[in-house]
Amino acid sequence: MTSKGRLYGVGVGPGDPELLTIKALRLIQAAPVIAYQSATDKESIARAIASPYFTGKQIEVAYHLPRALEPEKAKEIYDKEVEPIAQHLAAGRDVVVLCEGDPFFFGSFMYVFTRLSEQYQTEVVPGVSSLMACPVALGVPFTYYNDIMTVLPAPLPAEDLITQLLTTDAAAIMKLGRHFKKVRDILHQLGLASRALYIERATMAQQRIVPLDEVDPAEVPYFAMIVIPSKNRL
């Protein structure tokens, strides 16, 4: 009887291949199967980060988890997309699933985990997330001492963003994309625009840091963040 393979969710960091952990590197190089999320018409970012460490002998599995779907429709699609991973695990092959940033911090691996972790032995390897990478790339300390830091997804309604921003010392606003203009307007309304710093594709070769009011809302990618560092200094 064939024993089941082991599932690994491996964070590969925000973009710079040198930000992989030693454990991530070891698992990637030892894996018989490597899986990664990829848009249907674009190269996988997770694969691009980790591919310098591939051995050339691994089986590769690309899967697609479309965003902005109704929950019920998304569930059906996600269930189908992870089937090839489950087939390799059932055949006794370990599978390393690559995930940009950290697997459990807005990571695509969560959707694999919720579907397969009860059936297969699973290990999750943390990665450097954009929440850590962006302030460092911007060159600003994010929080001090007892500061409260809040992470906000830009698609939230304006009133929710305003409520959260009024009650925190520092904030990171993620998933900007088409929501950038709404967020920028809110920051000006609350008097926070002067502290807000914009960065896209942090640590990647295409990294860009642009003054907030010079950003073209039509050109803001999904992998962009506004960092509002604490006004406190110790």
C-alpha positions as CSV (number, residue, x, y, z in Angstrom):
1,M,0.0,0.0,0.0
2,T,1.4,3.4,-1.0
3,S,1.9,5.8,1.9
4,K,0.5,9.3,1.4
5,G,2.8,12.2,0.5
6,R,3.3,15.1,2.8
7,L,2.0,18.6,2.0
8,Y,4.3,21.7,2.6
9,G,3.1,25.3,2.3
10,V,6.3,27.3,1.8
11,G,6.5,31.0,2.0
12,V,8.9,32.4,-0.5
13,G,8.9,36.0,0.6
14,P,8.0,39.3,-1.1
15,G,10.1,39.0,-4.2
16,D,13.9,39.0,-3.6
17,P,15.0,35.3,-4.0
18,E,17.6,35.9,-1.2
19,L,14.8,36.4,1.3
20,L,13.9,32.7,1.3
21,T,14.5,31.0,4.6
22,I,17.1,28.2,4.8
23,K,14.2,25.7,5.5
24,A,12.3,26.9,2.5
25,L,15.4,26.4,0.3
26,R,15.9,22.9,1.6
27,L,12.4,21.8,1.1
28,I,12.2,23.3,-2.4
29,Q,15.3,21.5,-3.5
30,A,14.2,18.2,-2.0
31,A,10.6,18.2,-3.3
32,P,9.6,15.8,-6.1
33,V,6.6,18.0,-6.9
34,I,6.4,21.8,-6.7
35,A,3.0,23.6,-7.1
36,Y,2.3,27.3,-7.3
37,Q,-0.6,29.7,-7.9
38,S,-0.5,31.3,-11.3
39,A,-2.9,33.6,-13.2
40,T,-4.0,32.1,-16.5
41,D,-2.2,34.7,-18.6
42,K,0.8,35.5,-16.4
43,E,3.9,33.9,-15.0
44,S,3.6,32.8,-11.4
45,I,5.2,35.3,-9.1
46,A,5.9,32.6,-6.5
47,R,7.6,30.4,-9.1
48,A,9.7,33.4,-10.4
49,I,11.0,34.0,-6.9
50,A,11.9,30.4,-6.1
51,S,12.9,29.0,-9.6
52,P,16.6,29.8,-9.2
53,Y,16.7,27.0,-6.6
54,F,14.8,24.4,-8.7
55,T,16.8,21.3,-9.5
56,G,15.2,20.8,-13.0
57,K,14.0,17.4,-12.0
58,Q,10.8,18.3,-10.2
59,I,7.2,17.9,-11.5
60,E,5.6,21.3,-11.6
61,V,1.9,21.9,-11.0
62,A,0.3,25.3,-11.7
63,Y,-3.1,26.1,-10.3
64,H,-5.3,29.2,-10.7
65,L,-7.5,30.7,-8.0
66,P,-9.4,33.6,-9.6
67,R,-10.1,36.5,-7.3
68,A,-13.3,38.6,-6.8
69,L,-15.7,35.6,-7.0
70,E,-18.8,35.0,-5.0
71,P,-17.9,32.6,-2.2
72,E,-20.1,29.7,-3.5
73,K,-18.7,29.9,-7.0
74,A,-15.1,30.3,-5.7
75,K,-15.5,27.2,-3.6
76,E,-16.4,25.0,-6.5
77,I,-13.5,26.4,-8.6
78,Y,-11.0,26.1,-5.8
79,D,-12.0,22.6,-5.0
80,K,-11.3,21.6,-8.6
81,E,-8.0,23.5,-8.9
82,V,-6.4,21.7,-5.9
83,E,-7.2,18.2,-7.3
84,P,-3.9,17.7,-9.1
85,I,-2.0,18.4,-5.8
86,A,-4.2,15.9,-4.0
87,Q,-3.5,13.3,-6.7
88,H,0.3,13.6,-6.2
89,L,-0.1,13.4,-2.5
90,A,-2.4,10.3,-2.8
91,A,0.3,8.7,-5.0
92,G,2.8,9.1,-2.2
93,R,4.7,12.1,-3.6
94,D,5.5,15.1,-1.3
95,V,4.3,18.4,-2.6
96,V,5.8,21.8,-1.9
97,V,3.2,24.5,-2.5
98,L,5.0,27.9,-3.0
99,C,3.3,31.0,-1.7
100,E,4.4,34.6,-2.1
101,G,5.1,36.3,1.2
102,D,3.8,34.2,4.1
103,P,1.4,31.3,3.6
104,F,-1.0,32.3,6.3
105,F,-0.9,36.1,5.9
106,F,-3.3,36.7,3.0
107,G,-1.5,33.8,1.3
108,S,-3.0,31.7,-1.5
109,F,-1.8,28.6,0.3
110,M,-4.7,29.0,2.8
111,Y,-7.1,27.7,0.2
112,V,-5.0,24.6,-0.4
113,F,-4.6,24.1,3.4
114,T,-8.3,24.2,4.1
115,R,-9.0,21.6,1.5
116,L,-6.2,19.1,2.0
117,S,-4.7,19.4,5.5
118,E,-7.1,17.1,7.1
119,Q,-6.4,14.3,4.6
120,Y,-2.6,14.7,4.4
121,Q,0.1,15.5,6.9
122,T,0.9,19.2,6.4
123,E,3.7,21.5,7.4
124,V,3.7,25.3,6.9
125,V,6.9,27.2,6.6
126,P,6.7,31.0,7.3
127,G,8.0,33.5,4.9
128,V,8.9,37.2,5.0
129,S,5.7,39.0,4.3
130,S,5.2,42.3,2.5
131,L,4.2,43.8,5.8
132,M,7.8,43.5,6.9
133,A,9.4,44.1,3.6
134,C,7.7,47.3,2.6
135,P,8.7,49.5,5.6
136,V,12.3,48.2,5.3
137,A,12.4,49.0,1.6
138,L,11.0,52.5,2.4
139,G,13.6,53.0,5.1
140,V,11.1,53.9,7.8
141,P,10.6,52.4,11.3
142,F,7.0,51.2,11.3
143,T,6.1,51.0,15.0
144,Y,7.6,51.9,18.4
145,Y,7.1,50.5,21.9
146,N,3.3,50.1,22.6
147,D,2.1,51.4,19.2
148,I,-1.0,49.8,17.8
149,M,-0.5,48.7,14.2
150,T,-3.4,47.9,11.8
151,V,-3.5,46.0,8.5
152,L,-6.3,47.1,6.2
153,P,-7.4,45.6,2.9
154,A,-8.1,48.5,0.5
155,P,-11.4,46.9,-0.8
156,L,-13.0,47.6,2.5
157,P,-15.8,50.2,2.4
158,A,-14.6,53.8,2.9
159,E,-16.4,54.1,6.3
160,D,-14.6,51.0,7.6
161,L,-11.2,52.3,6.5
162,I,-11.9,55.6,8.2
163,T,-13.0,54.0,11.5
164,Q,-9.9,51.9,11.6
165,L,-7.4,54.6,10.6
166,L,-8.8,57.0,13.3
167,T,-8.0,54.5,16.1
168,T,-4.5,53.2,15.2
169,D,-0.9,54.5,15.5
170,A,0.4,52.9,12.3
171,A,-1.2,51.2,9.4
172,A,-0.5,49.2,6.3
173,I,-3.1,49.3,3.5
174,M,-2.8,46.4,1.1
175,K,-4.5,45.1,-2.1
176,L,-4.6,48.6,-3.5
177,G,-5.1,48.1,-7.2
178,R,-8.3,49.8,-8.4
179,H,-9.1,51.0,-4.8
180,F,-6.1,53.4,-4.7
181,K,-8.0,56.6,-5.4
182,K,-10.6,55.9,-2.7
183,V,-7.8,55.3,-0.2
184,R,-5.8,58.4,-1.1
185,D,-8.9,60.5,-0.8
186,I,-9.5,59.1,2.7
187,L,-5.9,59.8,3.7
188,H,-6.2,63.5,2.6
189,Q,-9.6,63.7,4.4
190,L,-8.1,62.5,7.7
191,G,-4.9,64.5,7.4
192,L,-2.7,61.4,7.1
193,A,-1.5,61.9,3.5
194,S,1.7,63.6,4.6
195,R,2.7,60.5,6.6
196,A,1.6,58.0,4.0
197,L,4.3,56.3,1.8
198,Y,3.5,54.3,-1.4
199,I,5.5,51.4,-2.6
200,E,4.8,48.7,-5.2
201,R,6.5,45.3,-5.8
202,A,8.8,45.7,-2.8
203,T,12.1,43.9,-3.0
204,M,11.5,42.9,-6.6
205,A,13.6,44.1,-9.5
206,Q,10.5,46.2,-10.5
207,Q,10.2,47.9,-7.1
208,R,8.9,51.5,-7.3
209,I,8.6,54.1,-4.6
210,V,6.4,57.1,-5.7
211,P,5.2,60.1,-3.8
212,L,1.5,59.5,-2.9
213,D,0.1,62.4,-4.9
214,E,2.1,61.4,-8.0
215,V,0.8,57.9,-8.3
216,D,-1.4,57.2,-11.3
217,P,-4.5,55.4,-10.0
218,A,-4.9,53.6,-13.3
219,E,-1.4,52.0,-13.0
220,V,-1.5,50.7,-9.4
221,P,-0.9,47.0,-9.2
222,Y,-2.3,44.5,-6.8
223,F,1.1,44.1,-5.2
224,A,1.3,47.7,-3.8
225,M,1.1,49.0,-0.3
226,I,0.6,52.3,1.5
227,V,2.5,52.4,4.8
228,I,1.6,54.9,7.4
229,P,4.4,54.8,10.0
230,S,3.8,55.7,13.6
231,K,4.2,59.4,14.3
232,N,5.8,58.5,17.7
233,R,9.6,58.5,18.0
234,L,11.5,57.2,20.9
